[in-house]
Amino acid sequence: MSVTSIWVIKGSDTVTNKMETTDKGPANPVSTYSWLTGCTLVLLLTTAFVIGGLLGGLGGGGLVLWATGNRISLGQPSPEQPDVAPPLPDATPTPTHTHTPTPTDTPTPVPTSTSAVPTTTPTPSIADGVSQVLPAVVTIINHQAEAENFGEVTEARIRGSGIIIDRRGYIVTNYHVVEGANQLTVILDTGEELPGTLIAVDRTRDMALVRVHNGDLPIARWGESAEVRPGEWAIAIGSALGDFPNSVTLGVISAVDRSLELDGGVKVEGLIQTDAAINQGNSGGPLLNQTGEVIGINTFII
């Protein structure tokens, strides 16, 4: 059997394939193989055109980059963009330690004063001064014998005050408190009664020294009477009227260096005058300054 294949391509005419067979048997296998070969050739040409286009594009792009000075090495990272792995999305940045400055002590400026600030001296408490002396103030009773008509003898008592100046029992008082004593009784601040002994007298100054035999008695502190000034506080303590032991009165120093002439032409000098109330029975008691120091002995009432 013979097969004739005719391909006609003209303009837009449709390609006709006329196959003539000389008999009614099966188709010729040679003709089918030729058709498959043609199709394969068409596919290969199409693939070649596509690959050629891609290669041409890459080549053209490379030439353009080379012409502009930008070179790319295939398979190697660009120097301008190092190959660094991106951080993980949940990675927490490590805090950077910040140096904290250490505070330094700055001295507080002290204001300078153009004038000196006057200093004040606290005023001593009068009550404190009195409380220091009261245990050393005593009451002295002068027992005197007095004869009356018809030979009847009665006893007279003179009451005065005194101040302990020595722990061994020495007491200062006025001479006129112990003058003519038949017996002396000393009453301490505690109420204890002790017999007293007259040790010494000074009639010109109306002073006397009496002692009781009792150890470790409280004593008074002595001040400087020469430094006393008018207007200062003055405190008198004694057995007012002989019935009120250790009574306290307050006044001021009225004057200093007073003199007084007594009976018999005796003149007493260097006296301190005060307006603190002094009654009978205060004689021989102490006169104090504001700090409780003894600056005199109560003697006369003017």
MARKOLKOL-478670 format. One record per atom (N, C-alpha, C, CB): residue in one letter; x, y, z. Coordinates in steps of 0.2 Angstrom, whole numbers, plus 5000, padded with zeros to 4 digits. Glycine has a CB too. Example, Ala and Ser with C-alpha at 12.3 -4.5 7.8 and 13.67 -1.06 7.14 Angstrom:
A506649725039
A506249785039
A506649845039
A505749785045
S506449895035
S506849955036
S506450005039
S507049975029
This chain:
M500449945000
M500050005000
M500450065000
M499550005006
S500350114996
S500750174995
S500350234998
S500950194988
V500650285002
V500350345005
V500650405002
V500350335013
T500250455001
T500550514998
T500250565003
T500250534991
S500750605006
S500650665011
S500850725008
S500950655017
I500350775007
I500450835004
I500250895009
I500050844998
W500750935010
W500650995015
W500651055011
W501251005020
V500151095011
V500051155007
V499951215012
V499451155002
I500451265012
I500351325016
I500351385012
I500951325022
K499851425012
K499751475008
K499351525011
K499451455001
G499651585013
G499251635016
G498851615023
G498651665012
S498251625023
S497851605029
S497451535027
S497351655031
D497651505022
D497251445020
D497451395025
D497451425013
T496951355026
T497051295031
T497451245028
T496351275033
V497851215032
V498251165030
V497851105029
V498851145034
T497951065023
T497551005022
T498050955021
T497051015016
N497850905024
N498250845023
N497750785020
N498450815030
K498050775014
K497650725010
K498050665010
K497450755003
M497750615012
M498050545012
M497650505008
M498050515020
E497950475003
E497650424999
E497950365000
E497750454991
T497450315000
T497650245001
T497450204995
T497350215007
T497850164993
T497650124987
T497250064989
T498350094984
D497250054996
D496749994998
D496450015004
D497149934998
K496049975007
K495649985013
K495949955019
K494949965012
G496649945018
G496949915024
G497149965029
G497549875022
P497549945035
P497749995040
P498250045038
P498149955046
A498350095042
A498750155040
A499450135040
A498650215045
N499850175036
N500550165036
N500950185042
N500850195030
P501250145046
P501650165052
P502150215051
P501950115056
V502450215045
V502950265043
V502650335043
V503250255037
S502150345041
S501750415041
S501650435048
S501150405037
T501450395053
T501350415060
T501950435063
T500950355064
Y502450405062
Y503150415065
Y503350485063
Y503650365064
S503250505057
S503450565054
S503050625057
S503350575046
W502450605059
W502050665062
W502250675069
W501250645062
L502450625073
L502650635080
L503350665080
L502750565083
T503750655075
T504450685075
T504350755074
T504850655069
G503850775070
G503750845068
G503550885074
G503250855063
C503050855078
C502850885084
C503450895089
C502250845088
T503850845090
T504450845095
T504850905093
T504750785095
L504950905086
L505450965084
L505151035086
L505550955077
V504551035085
V504151105087
V504251115094
V503451105085
L504151065099
L504251075106
L504951095108
L504051015110
L505451065104
L506151075106
L506351145104
L506651025102
L506051165098
L506251235096
L505951285101
L505951245088
T505351275103
T504951325108
T505351325114
T504251295109
T505651265117
T506051265123
T506651305122
T506151195125
A506951295116
A507651325114
A507551405114
A507851305108
F506951425111
F506851495111
F506751525118
F506151515107
V506351485123
V506251515130
V506951515133
V505751465133
I507351465133
I507951465136
I508451515134
I508251395136
G508351525127
G508851575124
G508551645127
G508751575117
G507951655127
G507751725130
G507951735137
G506951725130
L507851685141
L508151695148
L508851705149
L507951625152
L509251665145
L509951675145
L510151745142
L510351625141
G509751765137
G509951835134
G509751885139
G509451845128
G509151875143
G509051925148
G509551935153
G508351915151
L509751875156
L510251875161
L510951905159
L510451805164
G511051885153
G511751915150
G511651985149
G511851875143
G511052005146
G511052085145
G511052115152
G510352095142
G510652095157
G510752125164
G511452125166
G510252085169
G511752075166
G512452075168
G512852125165
G512752005167
L512852125158
L513152185155
L513052255157
L513052175147
V512352265158
V512152325161
V512452345168
V511352335162
L512452295172
L512752305179
L513552315179
L512652245184
W513852275174
W514552285173
W514752355170
W514852235168
A514252375166
A514352445163
A514352495168
A513952455157
T513852495173
T513752545178
T514152535184
T513052545180
G514652485184
G515052475190
G514852435195
G515252545192
N514252405195
N514052365200
N514052285198
N513252375202
R514552255202
R514652185200
R514352135205
R515452175199
I514052085202
I513752035207
I514051975205
I512952035206
S514251945211
S514551875210
S514051825212
S515151865215
L513851785207
L513351735208
L513551685213
L513151705202
G513151665218
G513351615223
G513751645229
G513751565220
Q513951715229
Q514251745235
Q513951805237
Q515051755233
P513951815244
P513551875246
P513951945244
P513451875254
S513551995244
S513852055242
S514252085248
S513352105240
P514852115247
P515252145252
P514852205256
P515852175250
E514452235252
E514052295256
E513452265260
E513752345251
Q513252205259
Q512752175263
Q512952105266
Q512052165259
P513352105271
P513552045274
P512951995276
P513952055280
D513151935275
D512651885277
D512651875284
D512851815273
V512151905287
V512051905294
V511351875296
V512051975298
A511351825300
A510651795301
A510251845305
A510751735306
P509651855303
P509151895307
P509051875314
P508451905303
P508851915318
P508751895325
P508051865326
P508751955330
L508051815331
L507451785332
L506851835334
L507451725337
P506251815332
P505751865333
P505651875341
P505051845330
D505751825345
D505551825352
D506151845356
D505251765354
A506751865353
A507351875356
A507251945360
A507951875352
T507551945367
T507452005371
T508152035371
T507251985378
P508252105369
P508852135369
P509152135376
P508852205366
T509852125377
T510152125383
T510252205385
T510852095383
P510052225391
P510152295393
P510852305394
P509752305400
T510952365393
T511652395393
T511752425400
T511852445388
H512252405404
H512352435410
H512552515410
H512952395414
T512152555414
T512352625414
T512652645420
T511652665413
H513152675420
H513552695426
H513152755430
H514252725424
T513052735436
T512652785441
T513152825444
T512152745446
P513152895444
P513652935447
P513552935455
P513653005445
T514152925459
T514052925466
T514052995469
T514752885469
P513553005473
P513453075476
P514053095480
P512753085479
T514253155480
T514753175485
T514453225490
T515353205481
D514753225496
D514453265501
D514753335500
D514653245508
T514253385500
T514353455499
T514353485506
T513953485494
P514853515509
P514753555515
P514253605515
P515453585517
T513853605520
T513253655520
T513653725522
T512753645526
P513453775518
P513753845520
P513553865526
P513653885514
V513953895530
V513753925536
V513753995536
V514253905542
P513154025537
P513154105536
P513554135541
P512354125536
T513854185538
T514354225543
T513954285545
T514954245539
S513954305551
S513654355554
S514054415555
S513354335561
T513854475553
T514254535554
T514254555561
T513954585549
S513854535565
S513854555572
S513754495576
S513254605573
A514054495582
A514054445587
A513354435590
A514554455592
V513154365590
V512554355593
V512554355600
V512254285590
P512154395604
P512254395611
P512054325614
P511854455614
T512354305619
T512254245623
T511854265629
T512854205624
T511354225630
T510954235636
T511054185642
T510154235634
T511054205648
T511254155653
T510554145657
T511754185658
P510354075657
P509754065661
P509754085668
P509653985660
T509154105670
T509054135677
T509054075682
T508454185677
P509454075687
P509354015692
P508654015695
P509954025697
S508453955697
S507853955700
S507953965708
S507553885700
I507554015710
I507554035718
I507353975722
I507154095719
A506853935720
A506653875724
A507253825724
A506053845720
D507653815718
D508153765718
D508753795723
D508453765711
G508853855723
G509353885728
G509153875735
G509453955727
V508553885737
V508253875744
V508253805746
V507553905744
S508153765741
S508053685743
S508753665745
S507753645738
Q509353695742
Q509953675744
Q510253695751
Q510453695739
V509853745754
V510153775760
V509653755766
V510153845759
L509053745765
L508553725770
L508853675775
L507953715767
P509053615772
P509353565777
P509853585782
P509553505773
A510253645780
A510753665785
A510553725790
A511353695781
V509853745789
V509653795794
V509353765800
V509053845790
V509553795806
V509253765812
V508953825816
V509853735816
T508553795821
T508253845826
T508653835833
T507553825827
I508853895836
I509253885842
I508753915848
I509853935842
I508753885853
I508353905859
I508853915865
I507853855861
N508853975867
N509254005873
N508853995879
N509554075872
H509053945884
H508653945890
H508953985895
H508653865892
Q508654035898
Q508954075903
Q508554075909
Q508954155900
A508854075915
A508554075922
A508454145924
A508954035927
E507854165926
E507654225928
E507354225935
E507154265923
A507554265940
A507354265947
A506754315947
A507854275952
E506254305951
E505654355952
E505554365959
E505054325948
N505154405961
N504954415968
N504854355972
N504354465969
F504954355978
F504854305983
F505254245981
F504054285983
G505754255977
G506254195976
G506054145971
G506454165982
E505454165968
E505154115963
E505554125957
E504454125962
V505854065954
V506254065948
V505854045942
V506954025949
T505854075937
T505554055931
T506054055925
T504954095929
E505954015920
E506454005914
E506154045908
E506553935912
A506654085906
A506454125900
A506854095894
A506654205900
R506454095888
R506754065882
R506754115876
R506354005880
I507354115873
I507454165867
I507554115861
I508054215868
R507254135856
R507254085850
R507554125845
R506554065848
G508054095841
G508354125835
G508554075830
G509054165838
S508954085826
S509154045820
S509854035819
S508754065813
G510053985816
G510753975814
G510853935808
G511153935820
I511553935805
I511653895799
I512253855800
I511853955793
I512253795798
I512753745799
I513353755794
I512553675799
I513953765796
I514453785791
I514953725791
I514853845794
D514953675795
D515453625796
D515053555797
D515953635801
R515253505794
R514853435795
R514953415802
R515053385790
R515453435805
R515553405812
R515153445817
R516353425814
G514653485815
G514153515819
G514253585821
G514153475825
Y514753625818
Y514853695820
Y514253735816
Y515553715817
I514053785820
I513453825818
I513553895820
I512753805822
V513453945815
V513554015816
V512854045817
V513854045809
T512854095822
T512254125824
T512454195826
T511854095829
N511954235829
N512154305832
N512254295839
N511554345831
Y512754335841
Y512854335848
Y512254355853
Y513454385850
H511854395851
H511354415855
H510754355856
H510954485853
V510854305851
V510454255852
V510654205857
V510354215845
V511254195859
V511554155864
V511754185870
V512154105861
E511754255870
E511954295876
E511654275882
E511954365875
G512054255888
G511754245894
G511354175894
G511254295896
A511554135890
A511254065890
A511454025896
A511454025883
N510953995899
N511053945904
N511053875901
N510453945909
Q510753865895
Q510753805891
Q510553815884
Q510253745894
L510853785879
L510653795872
L510353725869
L511353815868
T509853735865
T509553685862
T509553695854
T508853665865
V509753655850
V509753665843
V509253615840
V510453645840
I508853635836
I508353595833
I508453595825
I507553625834
L508653535823
L508853525816
L508253535811
L509153455815
D508353535805
D507853535800
D507353475800
D508153545793
T507653425802
T507253355803
T506853355809
T507753295803
G506953405813
G506553405819
G506853375825
G505853375819
E507453355824
E507853325830
E508153375834
E508453275827
E508153365841
E508353415845
E509053395848
E507853435851
L509553435848
L510253415851
L510453475856
L510753405845
P510753455861
P511053505865
P511653545862
P511353475872
G511753605863
G512253645860
G512753675865
G511953705856
T513353685862
T513853715866
T514153775863
T514453665867
L514153825867
L514453895865
L515253885864
L514253955869
I515453895858
I516153885857
I516553955857
I516253855850
A516254005853
A516654075853
A516154125851
A517154065847
V516354185853
V515854245852
V516254305849
V515454265858
D515954355846
D516254415843
D515754465844
D516554405836
R515754505850
R515254545852
R515254605847
R515454575859
T515854625844
T515854685840
T515554675833
T516654705839
R515454615832
R515154595825
R514454555827
R515554555821
D514354545833
D513754515835
D513654445832
D513054555833
M514254405832
M514354345830
M514454295835
M514854335824
A514254225834
A514454175839
A514454105836
A513854175845
L514854065839
L514953995836
L514653945841
L515653985834
V514253905839
V513953845843
V514053785840
V513153865844
R514153735844
R514253665841
R513853615844
R514953645842
V513553565840
V513253505842
V513653445840
V512453505839
H513553395844
H513953335843
H513553285839
H514153305850
N513553295833
N513253245828
N513653245822
N512453275827
G513753185819
G514253185813
G513853185807
G514653125813
D514253215801
D513953215794
D513353255794
D513853145792
L513353315796
L512753355795
L512753395788
L512653415801
P512153415786
P512153455779
P512453525781
P511453455776
I512853555776
I513053615776
I512853665771
I513853615777
A512953725772
A512753775767
A513353795763
A512453835770
R513253825757
R513853855753
R513853925754
R513753835745
W514553945754
W514654015755
W514754055749
W515254025760
G514554115748
G514654155742
G515154215744
G514054185739
E515154255739
E515654315740
E515154375741
E516054325734
S515154395748
S514754455750
S515054525747
S514754465757
A515654525745
A516054585742
A515754595735
A516754575742
E515454545732
E515254555725
E514554565725
E515354485721
V514154575730
V513454585730
V513354655728
V513154575737
R512854665724
R512654735721
R511954745722
R512754735713
P511754815723
P511054835725
P510654815719
P511054905726
G510054785720
G509554765715
G509554695714
G509754805709
E510054655717
E510054585716
E509554555721
E510754555717
W509354495719
W508854455723
W509154445730
W508654395720
A508754445735
A509054425742
A508454385745
A509154495746
I508754325748
I508254275751
I508454265759
I508354205748
A507954275763
A508054275770
A507754205773
A507854335774
I508054165777
I507754105780
I507854105787
I508054045777
G507354085791
G507454085798
G506754065802
G507654155801
S506854065809
S506254045812
S505854105814
S506454005819
A505454125810
A505054185810
A504654185817
A504554205804
L504654235821
L504354245827
L504454185832
L503554245826
G504954145831
G505154085835
G504654025834
G505154105842
D504154035831
D503653985830
D503553955823
D502954005832
F503953985818
F503853955811
F504553945808
F503454005807
P504853885810
P505553875808
P505553865800
P505753805811
N506153895798
N506353885791
N505853925786
N506453815789
S505653985789
S505254025784
S505654065779
S504854075788
V505454065773
V505754095768
V505454165765
V505854045761
T505854215765
T505554285762
T506054305757
T505554335768
L505754345752
L506154365746
L506154445746
L505854335740
G506654465744
G506754535742
G507354555738
G506854575749
V507554615738
V508154635734
V508654665739
V507954685729
I509254665736
I509854705740
I509654775739
I510554685737
S509554815745
S509354885745
S510054925745
S508954905751
A510554905748
A511154945749
A511654895751
A511055005753
V512354915751
V512854885753
V513354935757
V513254845748
D513754905761
D514254945765
D513954995770
D514754985761
R513354965773
R513055015778
R513355005784
R512254995779
S513355055789
S513655045796
S513055065801
S514255095796
L513155035807
L512655045812
L512955055819
L512054995812
E512855105823
E513155105829
E512655075834
E513255185831
L512955025838
L512554995843
L512555025850
L512754925844
D512255005855
D512255025862
D512955015865
D511754995867
G513255065868
G513855065871
G514455085866
G514054995873
G514155125861
G514655155856
G514955105852
G515155185860
V514755045851
V514954995846
V514755005839
V514854915849
K515155015835
K514955025828
K515054965823
K515355095825
V514554945820
V514654885815
V514654915808
V514054835817
E515154895804
E515154915797
E515154855792
E515854955796
G515054875786
G515054825781
G514354785781
G515554775782
L513854815783
L513154785783
L512854785776
L512754815788
I512454735775
I512054735769
I511354745771
I512054665765
Q511054795767
Q510354815768
Q509854775763
Q510254895768
T509354755765
T508854715761
T508154735763
T508954645761
D507654725758
D506954735760
D506654675761
D506654785754
A506954615761
A506654555763
A506354555770
A507154495762
A505754525771
A505454535777
A505854485782
A504754505777
I506054525788
I506454495793
I506054505800
I507254515794
N505854455803
N505554455810
N505954435815
N504854415810
Q505754445822
Q506054415827
Q506054345827
Q505754445834
G506654315828
G506754245827
G507154225821
G506054205826
N507154275816
N507554265810
N508354285812
N507354315805
S508454315818
S509154335819
S509554265819
S509154365826
G510154275816
G510654215816
G510554175809
G510554175822
G509954185806
G509854145800
G510254175794
G509054145798
P510254135788
P510654155783
P510254205778
P510854095779
L510654245775
L510454285769
L510754255763
L510554365770
L510354245758
L510554205752
L510554245746
L510254145751
N510954235741
N510854255734
N510454215730
N511554265731
Q510354225724
Q509854185720
Q510054115719
Q509754225713
T510754105719
T510954035718
T510953995724
T511654035715
G510754025730
G510753985736
G511353985740
G510553915735
E511854035739
E512454045742
E512354095748
E513054065738
V512654085754
V512654125760
V513054185758
V512854085766
I512754245759
I513054305758
I513054355764
I512854345752
G512654325769
G512654365775
G512254335781
G512354435774
I512254365787
I511854335792
I511354385795
I512354315798
N510754365795
N510254415797
N510354435805
N509454385796
T510354505806
T510554525812
T510154575815
T511254555812
F509954635812
F509554685814
F508954695811
F510054745815
I508454725814
I507854745811
I507854825812
I507254715814
I507754865806
I507754935807
I507054955806
I508254965802
